[in-house]
Amino acid sequence: MTGKNRYEVVVVGGGAAGLSAALVLGRFRRRTLVVDAGEPRNAPSAHLQGCLTRDGMSPAEFLAVGREEIARYGVELVRDRVVDAAREEGGDFTAVLAGGRTVRARQLVMATGLRDELPPLPGLAERFGRDVVHCPYCHGWEVRDLPTGVLATSPPSVHQALMVTQWSEDVRLFLHEVSEAALTDEDLRLLAAAGVTVVPGEVAGLVTADDRLTGVRLADGTVHDREVLYAAPRAVPDNDLLIRLGAELRETPFGSYPVIDERGLTTVPGLWAAGNASGFAEQVVNAASRGYRAGAAINGELLMAGLDAGAP
């Protein structure tokens, strides 16, 4: 393999976690490649929130600035996708890109994130990230004080409805895929205390006017006037490469994620996970922190390995 395809570190994924890891590694003069498929999870959102000094910035602008920053330190970024990866006998990794290129790295960072699989409700995907949202922390302030609905697709939707009452006094929980019998007495007590109206029955679709949400239509034809709808997607981790490389996974209510230590190292030596590749609830600021931590730890690993190799 030619020298141009050899790196100390290859980072798979160019979101907040991947770019943060690459930034740290670049500043330590580590020859680093970021392979980015260009499919960030938060692409449907017009803004990101809760990230200190970047609150309200568009996700596209955030990533553009991050790419400019890593370039200052000589980090290479290619727009491509890693389709296969393997760990060789000596411990190095090879990664095959969709464009046909094969690269080698001493350390491999998986920052592939996850994708959101929305409930199959007509009109939902088209409005996702606007007046159909999923995260109160990400969107609650921006849709505050509006008539709000919560689409119940599992028992945790009750908790989501309770949280949403911090931003709206008019909240209705549409049971949709959750039966009334599935609600416990404690659920009903808390919902009543929070002022949430429970609406039984399946949701058939959304009602819009002038490109904005105006209502939620039930299967029986009843329409409830709503201007915001929370709908929790199913998290689908992009963990194929981690599985292929032999990383141990742990099952969670939100999918399978790699077992990692506090730095982000998986059970495979030299294989790291950061951001939503390591867990469901990593917001942008958390993902960047995870990437930073992994990048710093990787530099330490490479430093000590180099010293050991040169020791008499």
Sequence and secondary structure as in RCSB ss.txt:
>XXXX:A:sequence
MTGKNRYEVVVVGGGAAGLSAALVLGRFRRRTLVVDAGEPRNAPSAHLQGCLTRDGMSPAEFLAVGREEIARYGV
ELVRDRVVDAAREEGGDFTAVLAGGRTVRARQLVMATGLRDELPPLPGLAERFGRDVVHCPYCHGWEVRDLPTGV
LATSPPSVHQALMVTQWSEDVRLFLHEVSEAALTDEDLRLLAAAGVTVVPGEVAGLVTADDRLTGVRLADGTVHD
REVLYAAPRAVPDNDLLIRLGAELRETPFGSYPVIDERGLTTVPGLWAAGNASGFAEQVVNAASRGYRAGAAING
ELLMAGLDAGAP
>XXXX:A:secstr
  GGGEEEEEEE  SHHHHHHHHHHHHTT  EEEEE S  TTTT S   S TTTTT  HHHHHHHHHHHHHTTT 
EEEE  EEEEEE TTS EEEEETTS EEEEEEEEE   EEEE    TTHHHHBTTTEE  HHHHTGGGTTS EEE
E SSTTHHHHHHHHTTT S EEEE TTS GGGS HHHHHHHHHHT EEE S EEEEEEETTEEEEEEETTS EEE
 SEEEE  EEEE  HHHHHTT  EEEETTEEEE   TTSB SSTTEEE GGGT TT  HHHHHHHHHHHHHHHHH
HHHHHHHHHH  
